[in-house]
Amino acid sequence: MRIFLTGGSGFIGRFLTFALAEQGHEITVLSRNLKKPFPFSPRVFILEADPTKTGAWQKIAGDHDAIINLAGFSIFNRWTEKVKKEIFDSRILTTKNLVEALSQREQKKIHFFSASGVGYYGFQGDNFLDEIDGPGYDFLARLASAWEQTAVAAEKFGARVVLCRIGIVLGRNGGALARLTPLFKCCLGASLGSGKQWFSWIHEQDLTNIFLFLLENPELEGPVNFTAPNPVRNRELTQTLSAVLHKPYPPLPIPEFLLRLTLGESADMLLKGQRALPKKLLSNGFLFKFPTLSIALHDLVG
Ligand SMILES: NC(=O)c1ccc[n+]([C@@H]2O[C@H](COP(=O)([O-])OP(=O)(O)OC[C@H]3O[C@@H](n4cnc5c(N)ncnc54)[C@H](OP(=O)(O)O)[C@@H]3O)[C@@H](O)[C@H]2O)c1
């Protein structure tokens, strides 16, 4: 299959591009910066353009069999109004331009996978959250809702749209683990606030397998939770990561007020969470290779 990817230079984009190319797919990666390190493969082509701006790249995007839309300014920044605008615009404008690219092509089925996050659900305490649950009201929830609504517009042009509600991705070369592991290795890790908040996560290999599964099962569409079937509380994450790294369980949590003081509104991402379940994947027979956090962490950092 010929697959067009935005955000392919990022943490998820890099391992996904590599894995898809390994499976024999041809990948066109759109990046704003050709100087970034990209996975090397004769089946990976890099195209330089800014996806938030319209351009000749849109015609090329529309000529593919599938689009995977991952581009977006990192949410791991202090959320000033300027940063919030960049987080929002980078995702909404990119998605809008991709949908416009689809509107310009001749009718033929195309798979459109657009990233979103479990942040869509907002903060709903201990409730289990699956694909039929509604959105929350905080900044990330409103962002994810707007991002999804923009992507769904591609259905009008004959695309099969999958809204990828991704949990926190645990992988070898970036993401949350790259931030946490060095701290825990120096015995500086700790649970956050009450430690009761839920953490919905996914191993990078299962994330790749989900994309492959969805490419093979075109009848699945709409929102799909890309999360492992066993979300954990922050306290259990702390406990499991310490155990896997053979470090003592950190005695003191980082107090909520300190995180709020340092991170402002974005501290919510760490102090609150979602208990998301991959209901659609499980009911359609997807098998997780890393269903529990302990198995995933042993594989990645054990
Ligand atoms: N990682 C996670 O745990 C996680 C969880 C849930 C959802 N997600 C979502 O999945 C997507 C990929 O995540 P990731 O962790 O791989 O992100 P990442 O490492 O930050 O990469 C995102 C990519 O987006 C592009 N980008 C950055 N700023 C941009 C801007 N202002 N305008 C247009 N493009 C921009 C960059 O590509 P170029 O510089 O090459 O253009 C970058 O490589 C993101 O949208 C993220 O919100 C991630």
The ligand as an SDF file (V2000), in Angstrom:
LIG
                    3D

 48 52  0  0  0  0  0  0  0  0999 V2000
    3.2500   10.3080   22.0950 N   0  0  0  0  0  0  0  0  0  0  0  0
    2.1330   10.0630   22.7470 C   0  0  0  0  0  0  0  0  0  0  0  0
    2.1540    9.4330   23.8230 O   0  0  0  0  0  0  0  0  0  0  0  0
    0.8060   10.5100   22.1640 C   0  0  0  0  0  0  0  0  0  0  0  0
   -0.3870   10.1700   22.8420 C   0  0  0  0  0  0  0  0  0  0  0  0
   -1.6010   10.5790   22.3150 C   0  0  0  0  0  0  0  0  0  0  0  0
   -1.6490   11.3120   21.1340 C   0  0  0  0  0  0  0  0  0  0  0  0
   -0.4780   11.6350   20.5090 N   0  0  0  0  0  0  0  0  0  0  0  0
   -0.5690   12.4450   19.2740 C   0  0  0  0  0  0  0  0  0  0  0  0
    0.0450   11.7370   18.2060 O   0  0  0  0  0  0  0  0  0  0  0  0
    0.7580   12.6400   17.3670 C   0  0  0  0  0  0  0  0  0  0  0  0
    2.2110   12.1800   17.2600 C   0  0  0  0  0  0  0  0  0  0  0  0
    2.7850   12.1330   18.5650 O   0  0  0  0  0  0  0  0  0  0  0  0
    4.3730   12.1580   18.7790 P   0  0  0  0  0  0  0  0  0  0  0  0
    4.6110   11.8400   20.2060 O   0  0  0  0  0  0  0  0  0  0  0  0
    5.0330   11.3490   17.7220 O   0  0  0  0  0  0  0  0  0  0  0  0
    4.6630   13.7050   18.5550 O   0  0  0  0  0  0  0  0  0  0  0  0
    6.0600   14.4450   18.2460 P   0  0  0  0  0  0  0  0  0  0  0  0
    7.2180   13.5520   18.5390 O   0  0  0  0  0  0  0  0  0  0  0  0
    6.0090   15.7580   18.9530 O   0  0  0  0  0  0  0  0  0  0  0  0
    6.0100   14.6540   16.6600 O   0  0  0  0  0  0  0  0  0  0  0  0
    5.0110   15.4110   16.0460 C   0  0  0  0  0  0  0  0  0  0  0  0
    5.4570   15.8410   14.6570 C   0  0  0  0  0  0  0  0  0  0  0  0
    4.5710   16.8870   14.2630 O   0  0  0  0  0  0  0  0  0  0  0  0
    5.2580   17.8400   13.4790 C   0  0  0  0  0  0  0  0  0  0  0  0
    5.0610   19.1860   14.0480 N   0  0  0  0  0  0  0  0  0  0  0  0
    5.5670   19.6980   15.2110 C   0  0  0  0  0  0  0  0  0  0  0  0
    5.2000   20.9710   15.3730 N   0  0  0  0  0  0  0  0  0  0  0  0
    4.4390   21.2790   14.2810 C   0  0  0  0  0  0  0  0  0  0  0  0
    3.7880   22.4710   13.8430 C   0  0  0  0  0  0  0  0  0  0  0  0
    3.8280   23.6010   14.5750 N   0  0  0  0  0  0  0  0  0  0  0  0
    3.1210   22.4440   12.6750 N   0  0  0  0  0  0  0  0  0  0  0  0
    3.0680   21.3060   11.9210 C   0  0  0  0  0  0  0  0  0  0  0  0
    3.6910   20.1540   12.2710 N   0  0  0  0  0  0  0  0  0  0  0  0
    4.3550   20.1470   13.4420 C   0  0  0  0  0  0  0  0  0  0  0  0
    6.7510   17.5140   13.5300 C   0  0  0  0  0  0  0  0  0  0  0  0
    7.1120   17.0110   12.2420 O   0  0  0  0  0  0  0  0  0  0  0  0
    8.0830   17.8460   11.2380 P   0  0  0  0  0  0  0  0  0  0  0  0
    8.9510   18.7380   12.0640 O   0  0  0  0  0  0  0  0  0  0  0  0
    8.8530   16.7730   10.5500 O   0  0  0  0  0  0  0  0  0  0  0  0
    7.1830   18.5900   10.3340 O   0  0  0  0  0  0  0  0  0  0  0  0
    6.8550   16.4340   14.5990 C   0  0  0  0  0  0  0  0  0  0  0  0
    7.8040   15.4530   14.2690 O   0  0  0  0  0  0  0  0  0  0  0  0
    0.6650   14.0330   17.9990 C   0  0  0  0  0  0  0  0  0  0  0  0
   -0.2740   14.7870   17.2980 O   0  0  0  0  0  0  0  0  0  0  0  0
    0.2100   13.7600   19.4230 C   0  0  0  0  0  0  0  0  0  0  0  0
   -0.6080   14.7790   19.9450 O   0  0  0  0  0  0  0  0  0  0  0  0
    0.7310   11.2570   20.9920 C   0  0  0  0  0  0  0  0  0  0  0  0
  1  2  1  0
  2  3  2  0
  2  4  1  0
  4  5  1  0
  4 48  2  0
  5  6  2  0
  6  7  1  0
  7  8  2  0
  8  9  1  0
  8 48  1  0
  9 10  1  0
  9 46  1  0
 10 11  1  0
 11 12  1  0
 11 44  1  0
 12 13  1  0
 13 14  1  0
 14 15  2  0
 14 16  1  0
 14 17  1  0
 17 18  1  0
 18 19  2  0
 18 20  1  0
 18 21  1  0
 21 22  1  0
 22 23  1  0
 23 24  1  0
 23 42  1  0
 24 25  1  0
 25 26  1  0
 25 36  1  0
 26 27  1  0
 26 35  1  0
 27 28  2  0
 28 29  1  0
 29 30  1  0
 29 35  2  0
 30 31  1  0
 30 32  2  0
 32 33  1  0
 33 34  2  0
 34 35  1  0
 36 37  1  0
 36 42  1  0
 37 38  1  0
 38 39  2  0
 38 40  1  0
 38 41  1  0
 42 43  1  0
 44 45  1  0
 44 46  1  0
 46 47  1  0
M  CHG  2   8   1  16  -1
M  END
$$$$
